[in-house]
Structures are given as structure tokens and as C-alpha cells.
Amino acid sequence: MSEQSFTNIGEHLSEAEGTTSGQMFGKPCLKTSNKAFAAFFKGEMVFKLGKREVDLLKDKYTGAQNWDPSGKGRAMKDWLQVPAAYESDWQKLALQALKYMRETA
């Protein structure tokens, strides 16, 4: 169901917020102004929220971690990978990531 949730979130945000779908590091992602704010990776969703927010949310979502798309120990400090166990929060987090990207662009 996780991949379908990602697709549904992407379709909703495309209609409501004018976002687009694309690829980042070969992974499906959601973009605004041609910049990625969310992605789907290994059955989980990843959100660009800024380092401070990522650090706060890692405690809220057990198993969440900074995203390391290469798997080589080079995690991205502004990106949070959230397990499928929290799929019900993904849309809220996607909106938060979209807002963050629009404010910092």
C-alpha cells in the first residue's frame, strides 16, 4: 500500500498545489518549482524538512532517519526518511515539506 499512498499524495498535491512528479537520484519524487520536496525510497517516504525539524521528528517517528540515498553513510541532514508504519502521517509531512521548500526557495 505504501507506493500507492505515495502516488495518491502526488496526485492530490498536483491538483491542489500544482506540484509535479519526477526523479531524484533515480527515485520517484514530488517537486515544486523543479525542486524535490518528497520522494519514495525502499517502501518509505522521504521529506525535505530542514535539519532542525528533522532532528525533532526523528524522536516522534520510531525508525525514522536522515535519508542516505546512496547507502554509503552520507545521510542528508535536511531529509527525513519515515517508515511505512507512519503512512497515515505522510500526506501531512508532504504538505509540511512543500511549505518548507516554498519558504526557503
C-alpha positions as CSV (number, residue, x, y, z in Angstrom):
1,M,0.0,0.0,0.0
2,S,2.9,2.4,0.6
3,E,3.7,3.0,-3.0
4,Q,0.0,3.6,-3.7
5,S,-0.1,6.1,-0.9
6,F,2.9,8.0,-2.4
7,T,1.1,8.0,-5.8
8,N,-2.1,9.3,-4.2
9,I,-0.3,12.0,-2.3
10,G,1.4,13.1,-5.5
11,E,-1.9,13.2,-7.4
12,H,-3.6,15.2,-4.7
13,L,-0.7,17.7,-4.4
14,S,-0.5,18.0,-8.2
15,E,-4.2,19.0,-8.3
16,A,-4.3,21.1,-5.2
17,E,-0.9,22.7,-5.2
18,G,0.4,22.5,-8.7
19,T,3.3,20.2,-7.9
20,T,4.9,17.7,-10.4
21,S,6.3,14.2,-10.3
22,G,9.8,13.4,-11.3
23,Q,13.0,11.5,-10.4
24,M,15.8,12.3,-8.0
25,F,18.8,10.0,-7.7
26,G,16.7,7.6,-9.8
27,K,13.9,7.5,-7.2
28,P,10.4,8.8,-7.8
29,C,9.9,12.2,-6.2
30,L,7.5,15.1,-5.9
31,K,8.7,18.6,-7.0
32,T,7.8,22.2,-6.7
33,S,9.5,24.8,-8.9
34,N,11.6,21.9,-10.2
35,K,13.0,21.2,-6.8
36,A,12.2,17.9,-4.9
37,F,10.5,18.1,-1.6
38,A,9.5,14.4,-1.1
39,A,10.5,11.0,-2.5
40,F,9.7,7.3,-2.3
41,F,12.6,5.1,-1.3
42,K,12.6,1.4,-0.3
43,G,8.9,1.4,0.7
44,E,9.1,4.5,2.8
45,M,8.6,8.2,2.1
46,V,11.3,10.8,2.4
47,F,10.7,14.5,3.1
48,K,12.8,17.7,2.9
49,L,12.0,19.5,6.2
50,G,15.2,21.2,7.2
51,K,17.7,19.9,9.8
52,R,16.1,21.3,12.9
53,E,12.7,19.8,12.1
54,V,14.2,16.5,11.0
55,D,16.0,16.3,14.4
56,L,12.8,16.9,16.2
57,L,10.7,14.4,14.2
58,K,13.2,11.5,14.5
59,D,12.1,11.1,18.1
60,K,8.4,11.2,17.1
61,Y,8.7,8.5,14.4
62,T,10.4,5.4,15.6
63,G,12.8,4.1,12.9
64,A,12.9,7.5,11.1
65,Q,16.3,8.5,10.0
66,N,18.2,11.0,7.9
67,W,17.9,9.9,4.3
68,D,21.0,8.2,2.8
69,P,20.0,7.6,-0.9
70,S,23.5,6.2,-1.8
71,G,23.6,3.8,1.2
72,K,27.3,4.9,1.7
73,G,27.0,6.7,5.1
74,R,26.4,10.1,3.6
75,A,23.0,10.9,5.0
76,M,21.3,14.2,4.0
77,K,20.7,16.4,7.1
78,D,17.6,18.2,5.7
79,W,15.8,15.0,4.6
80,L,13.8,12.6,6.8
81,Q,13.0,9.0,5.8
82,V,9.8,8.0,7.5
83,P,8.8,4.3,7.8
84,A,5.6,2.9,6.3
85,A,4.3,2.3,9.8
86,Y,3.5,6.1,9.8
87,E,1.9,6.1,6.4
88,S,-1.1,7.9,7.8
89,D,1.1,10.9,8.5
90,W,2.8,11.0,5.1
91,Q,0.4,13.5,3.5
92,K,0.7,15.9,6.4
93,L,4.5,15.6,6.2
94,A,4.4,16.1,2.4
95,L,2.5,19.3,2.9
96,Q,5.0,20.4,5.6
97,A,7.9,19.7,3.2
98,L,6.2,21.6,0.4
99,K,5.7,24.6,2.6
100,Y,9.4,24.4,3.8
101,M,10.6,24.3,0.1
102,R,8.4,27.2,-0.9
103,E,9.6,29.3,2.1
104,T,13.3,28.5,1.6
105,A,13.4,28.6,-2.2
